[in-house]
Amino acid sequence: MALDFLSSLFKKKKEEEKREGTTFEEVTVEELESRVEEREQNEQIEQIMERLNEIENDLPRVKISIDNIKKQIQEIREEIERLDKTIKDIMMLYEVVSQEINPFKEQLSQESSLSSEVQELRKQIEEIRMELAQIKNDIKVLAGYGVDIDSILYEVLAEV
């Protein structure tokens, strides 16, 4: 589009030059300067038109290159996603295998079972302490009412 416009301007300028060239009138310095200026402008227009043609010719190649690059980027994304999934699968497999082969697993399980037993014993000891404190309080109350504690203890021990 721009090229057509510039071409038409250039053709008009050439026609004007041809008309002027056929007449042999005297030319003043100002007219010569204006003609030189017009020729320089015409040369610039020609250079611009040539450059526009080059750009118009290069444009389809650039578009094809951009499309190819986009396609390659998409393929790389897909490959990265596949690699990421594969790495996650390998890590999960490693965890499973390392849990079965782990030399510290037995030691850790023994320590955990021992620590759970110790915790259970501590809990039972605390319960016994609470019961003993309750029994002491009960004995004090009964002694205050004049109850024969010895006979009660013999009865309880006989039942056991």
RABELCOR-V228290 format. One record per residue. N is the residue number from 1. RES is the residue in three letters. NEAR is the number of other C-alpha atoms within 12 Angstrom. D_FIRST is the distance of its C-alpha to the first C-alpha in Angstrom with 2 decimals. Layout:
# RABELCOR-V228290
n: <N N>
res: <RES RES>
near: <NEAR NEAR>
d_first: <D_FIRST D_FIRST>
This chain:
# RABELCOR-V228290
n: <1 2 3 4 5 6 7 8 9 10 11 12 13 14 15 16 17 18 19 20 21 22 23 24 25 26 27 28 29 30 31 32 33 34 35 36 37 38 39 40 41 42 43 44 45 46 47 48 49 50 51 52 53 54 55 56 57 58 59 60 61 62 63 64 65 66 67 68 69 70 71 72 73 74 75 76 77 78 79 80 81 82 83 84 85 86 87 88 89 90 91 92 93 94 95 96 97 98 99 100 101 102 103 104 105 106 107 108 109 110 111 112 113 114 115 116 117 118 119 120 121 122 123 124 125 126 127 128 129 130 131 132 133 134 135 136 137 138 139 140 141 142 143 144 145 146 147 148 149 150 151 152 153 154 155 156 157 158 159 160>
res: <MET ALA LEU ASP PHE LEU SER SER LEU PHE LYS LYS LYS LYS GLU GLU GLU LYS ARG GLU GLY THR THR PHE GLU GLU VAL THR VAL GLU GLU LEU GLU SER ARG VAL GLU GLU ARG GLU GLN ASN GLU GLN ILE GLU GLN ILE MET GLU ARG LEU ASN GLU ILE GLU ASN ASP LEU PRO ARG VAL LYS ILE SER ILE ASP ASN ILE LYS LYS GLN ILE GLN GLU ILE ARG GLU GLU ILE GLU ARG LEU ASP LYS THR ILE LYS ASP ILE MET MET LEU TYR GLU VAL VAL SER GLN GLU ILE ASN PRO PHE LYS GLU GLN LEU SER GLN GLU SER SER LEU SER SER GLU VAL GLN GLU LEU ARG LYS GLN ILE GLU GLU ILE ARG MET GLU LEU ALA GLN ILE LYS ASN ASP ILE LYS VAL LEU ALA GLY TYR GLY VAL ASP ILE ASP SER ILE LEU TYR GLU VAL LEU ALA GLU VAL>
near: <11 16 21 13 15 24 22 18 20 25 17 16 23 20 14 18 18 13 13 17 14 10 11 9 10 11 14 10 10 11 14 14 13 14 21 15 14 21 19 15 18 25 18 16 24 23 18 20 24 18 16 21 19 15 15 17 13 14 14 13 14 14 14 13 14 14 14 14 14 14 14 14 14 14 14 14 14 14 14 14 14 14 14 14 14 14 14 14 14 15 14 14 14 15 14 13 13 15 16 13 12 15 12 14 14 14 12 14 15 13 14 15 14 14 14 14 14 14 14 14 14 14 14 14 14 14 14 14 14 14 14 14 14 14 16 15 14 16 20 16 15 16 15 12 11 11 15 16 20 14 11 15 15 12 12 11 10 9 8 7>
d_first: <0.00 3.78 5.22 5.20 6.47 8.76 9.85 10.94 12.79 14.34 15.55 17.08 18.84 20.24 21.57 23.24 24.81 26.18 27.74 29.26 30.58 32.60 34.66 37.36 38.07 39.36 36.86 37.73 37.05 34.68 32.63 32.64 31.54 28.63 27.64 27.95 25.84 23.10 23.34 23.14 20.02 18.53 19.71 18.18 14.75 15.36 16.49 13.55 11.22 13.85 14.05 10.41 11.04 14.28 13.07 10.70 13.88 16.18 14.66 16.36 19.55 19.65 19.31 22.11 24.19 23.95 25.04 27.89 29.02 29.12 31.21 33.52 34.03 35.02 37.42 38.95 39.49 41.25 43.37 44.37 45.42 47.51 49.10 49.88 51.60 53.50 54.70 55.92 57.78 59.37 60.47 62.08 63.85 65.03 66.51 68.38 69.73 70.65 72.62 74.67 75.31 75.58 78.99 79.23 78.83 82.59 83.48 81.06 82.35 85.96 85.28 83.59 86.47 89.00 87.24 87.10 90.83 91.58 89.64 91.60 94.89 94.01 93.27 96.60 98.49 97.00 98.08 101.61 101.77 100.87 103.53 106.16 105.41 105.79 109.09 110.44 109.67 111.32 114.44 114.75 114.59 117.13 119.47 119.37 120.72 123.56 122.33 123.84 120.88 122.88 123.72 120.08 118.94 121.57 120.42 116.79 117.63 119.82 116.94 114.69>
